[in-house]
Amino acid sequence: MFYYLLKYVLLGPLLRLVFRPRIEGLAHVPSSGAAIVAGNHLSFSDHFLMPAVLKRRITFLAKAEYFTGPGLKGRLTAFFFHSAGQIPVDRSGKEAGQAAIREGLGVLSKGELLGIYPEGTRSHDGRLYKGKVGVAVMALKAGVPVVPCAMIGTFEAQPPGRKIPRIHPVVIRFGEPLDFSRYQGMEKEKAVLRAVTDEIMYAILSLSEQEYVDRYAADVKAAEEKHKAEEKRRAPRMPLR
């Protein structure tokens, strides 16, 4: 109930009024039945802009940190994400990937739309990074189409670290559904999972026209943070006077 209140009365109209997103290819999203919408992830705003323009309800797998914050703010944030149809997924540990897959398959088994960011995290520099194979596992196990989606302009509207979005043109572009039925029963083949994931990422890239990096975003972030820490440690200290 609260999901539709947000979408049609509270948040949805406000987002459409402020950002005035241009929607392209909306007809590619199935009007019924289970499907995965796989998109790039450039901004915190992505969680709300895409659902605001879709005619159907969509459920996203969201990081568990959104649901476990301390204090009143944390409880309100958790309530908001739960009410908006988001499912918390713990991204740490060996079982994290399997937990996400189980939750995603549960959504698809009910004939609903599942939203996924195959990169696994927000892009910190606006580039598109290598996709993780969980999206391929779910697509093959559930036997559902994958609709590629590109969010364009949301990085400029709300880059990492910016709490309040700035006004900036936004385009939300959906591509033709990808059919992977030819790989039915092959969801345990690593080469197949990689091929399916790469095909999905290429479709997103074609829509978004981002620069592509054939590395996982989390690994690149970690390497850059380590490099910055080392540079800071090696920097000469000013003598005390």
C-alpha positions in Angstrom: 0.0 0.0 0.0 2.7 2.5 1.0 4.6 1.6 -2.2 1.7 3.0 -4.3 1.3 6.0 -2.0 4.9 6.8 -2.6 4.8 6.2 -6.3 1.6 8.0 -7.2 1.1 10.6 -4.5 4.2 11.5 -2.5 7.6 10.8 -4.1 6.8 9.9 -7.7 5.1 13.1 -8.8 7.8 15.2 -7.1 10.6 13.3 -8.9 8.9 13.7 -12.2 8.3 17.4 -11.6 11.8 18.1 -10.5 13.8 16.0 -12.9 11.4 15.8 -15.8 13.0 12.5 -16.9 12.8 11.7 -20.6 11.7 8.1 -20.9 12.7 6.0 -23.9 11.7 2.4 -24.8 9.2 2.0 -21.9 7.2 -0.4 -24.2 10.1 -2.9 -23.9 9.2 -3.6 -20.3 6.7 -6.5 -20.2 3.2 -5.5 -19.1 2.8 -8.7 -17.2 4.9 -11.7 -16.1 8.3 -12.1 -14.4 11.3 -10.2 -15.8 14.5 -8.7 -14.7 15.3 -5.1 -15.3 19.1 -4.8 -15.3 20.6 -1.3 -15.2 23.7 0.8 -14.6 24.0 2.4 -11.2 25.2 5.9 -11.1 23.4 7.6 -8.2 21.4 7.0 -5.0 18.5 8.6 -7.0 18.4 5.6 -9.3 16.5 3.6 -6.6 13.5 6.0 -6.9 13.6 7.5 -10.5 13.2 4.2 -12.3 10.3 2.9 -10.2 8.6 6.3 -10.6 8.4 5.9 -14.4 7.5 2.3 -14.6 3.8 1.3 -14.9 4.4 -1.9 -12.8 5.8 -2.4 -9.4 9.5 -3.3 -9.3 11.4 -4.8 -6.4 15.2 -4.1 -6.0 17.8 -6.0 -4.1 19.3 -3.3 -1.9 22.4 -3.4 0.4 21.6 -4.3 3.9 23.2 -1.1 5.3 20.1 0.8 4.2 18.1 -1.2 6.8 20.5 -1.3 9.7 21.4 2.3 10.5 21.4 3.4 14.1 18.9 5.7 15.8 15.7 7.3 14.6 17.2 8.1 11.2 18.2 4.5 10.7 14.7 3.2 11.7 13.0 5.7 9.4 15.4 4.8 6.5 14.7 1.1 7.0 10.9 1.7 7.1 11.1 3.7 3.9 13.1 1.1 2.0 10.9 -1.8 3.2 7.8 0.2 2.3 9.2 1.0 -1.1 9.5 -2.7 -1.8 13.3 -3.0 -1.4 14.8 -6.3 -0.1 17.9 -6.1 2.1 20.9 -8.2 1.0 24.0 -8.7 3.0 26.9 -8.2 0.6 29.6 -9.6 2.9 30.7 -13.2 3.4 30.6 -16.2 1.2 26.8 -16.7 1.4 26.0 -13.1 0.3 25.7 -13.9 -3.4 23.5 -17.0 -2.8 21.3 -15.0 -0.4 20.7 -12.4 -3.1 19.9 -15.0 -5.7 17.4 -16.7 -3.4 15.7 -13.4 -2.7 15.6 -12.5 -6.4 14.2 -15.8 -7.4 11.5 -15.5 -4.8 10.4 -12.2 -6.4 10.5 -13.7 -9.9 8.5 -16.8 -8.8 5.6 -14.5 -8.1 5.6 -13.1 -11.6 6.9 -9.8 -10.6 9.6 -7.4 -11.9 13.0 -7.6 -10.3 15.5 -4.7 -10.5 19.2 -5.5 -10.4 22.4 -3.5 -10.7 24.8 -6.1 -12.1 27.9 -4.0 -11.2 27.0 -4.7 -7.5 27.6 -1.1 -6.4 27.3 2.5 -7.5 29.9 3.7 -10.0 32.2 6.2 -8.3 33.4 7.9 -11.4 30.5 7.6 -13.9 32.0 4.7 -15.9 30.4 1.3 -16.4 32.1 -1.7 -14.7 32.1 -5.4 -15.2 28.9 -7.2 -14.2 28.7 -9.9 -11.6 27.1 -13.2 -12.7 24.3 -13.3 -10.2 22.0 -11.7 -12.8 22.7 -14.5 -15.2 22.1 -17.2 -12.6 18.6 -15.7 -11.8 17.7 -15.2 -15.5 18.6 -18.8 -16.4 17.1 -20.4 -13.3 13.8 -18.5 -13.5 13.7 -18.6 -17.3 12.8 -14.9 -17.6 13.8 -12.2 -20.0 16.3 -9.4 -19.0 15.4 -5.8 -19.9 18.5 -3.6 -20.1 18.2 -0.1 -18.7 20.4 2.9 -18.8 20.2 5.8 -16.3 21.7 8.9 -18.0 22.4 12.1 -16.1 21.8 10.8 -12.6 25.6 10.9 -11.9 25.7 14.6 -12.6 22.4 15.1 -10.6 23.7 13.3 -7.5 27.3 12.2 -7.6 28.7 10.2 -4.7 28.8 12.2 -1.5 26.0 14.6 -2.5 23.0 14.3 -0.3 20.6 16.6 -2.1 20.3 16.1 -5.9 20.8 19.1 -8.2 18.6 19.8 -11.1 20.0 18.1 -14.2 18.4 16.5 -17.3 17.8 12.8 -16.9 17.1 10.2 -19.5 15.9 6.7 -18.6 16.3 4.4 -21.5 15.0 0.8 -21.8 16.3 -1.7 -24.4 14.7 -4.7 -26.0 14.3 -7.7 -23.7 17.2 -10.3 -23.9 16.1 -13.9 -24.3 18.5 -16.5 -22.8 16.3 -19.6 -23.2 19.0 -21.1 -25.4 21.1 -21.6 -22.2 18.3 -23.3 -20.3 19.7 -25.8 -17.7 23.2 -24.4 -18.0 23.1 -22.1 -15.0 26.0 -24.0 -13.4 28.4 -23.5 -16.3 30.8 -20.7 -15.5 31.5 -19.8 -19.1 27.8 -19.6 -19.9 27.2 -17.3 -16.9 30.0 -15.1 -17.9 28.8 -14.9 -21.5 25.2 -14.1 -20.4 26.4 -11.4 -18.0 28.7 -9.8 -20.6 25.8 -9.7 -23.1 23.7 -7.9 -20.6 26.4 -5.4 -19.8 27.0 -4.8 -23.5 23.3 -4.1 -23.9 23.5 -1.6 -21.0 26.6 0.0 -22.5 25.0 0.4 -25.9 22.1 2.3 -24.2 24.2 4.4 -21.8 27.2 5.1 -24.0 29.5 5.1 -20.9 33.1 4.3 -20.9 33.5 0.6 -20.0 36.0 -0.8 -17.5 36.5 -4.6 -17.6 37.1 -4.8 -13.8 34.7 -5.0 -10.9 33.8 -1.6 -9.5 34.4 -2.7 -5.9 38.0 -3.8 -6.7 38.7 -0.5 -8.5 37.4 1.5 -5.6 39.4 -0.5 -3.1 42.6 -0.1 -5.1 42.1 3.7 -5.5 41.4 4.1 -1.8 44.5 2.1 -0.9 46.6 4.2 -3.3 45.3 7.4 -1.7 46.1 6.1 1.7 49.6 5.3 0.7 50.1 8.7 -0.9 48.9 10.4 2.3 51.2 8.3 4.4 54.2 9.1 2.3 53.5 12.8 2.0 56.1 14.9 3.9 54.9 16.5 7.1 55.2 20.2 7.7 57.7 20.9 10.5 56.3 22.3 13.7 57.3 25.8 14.5 
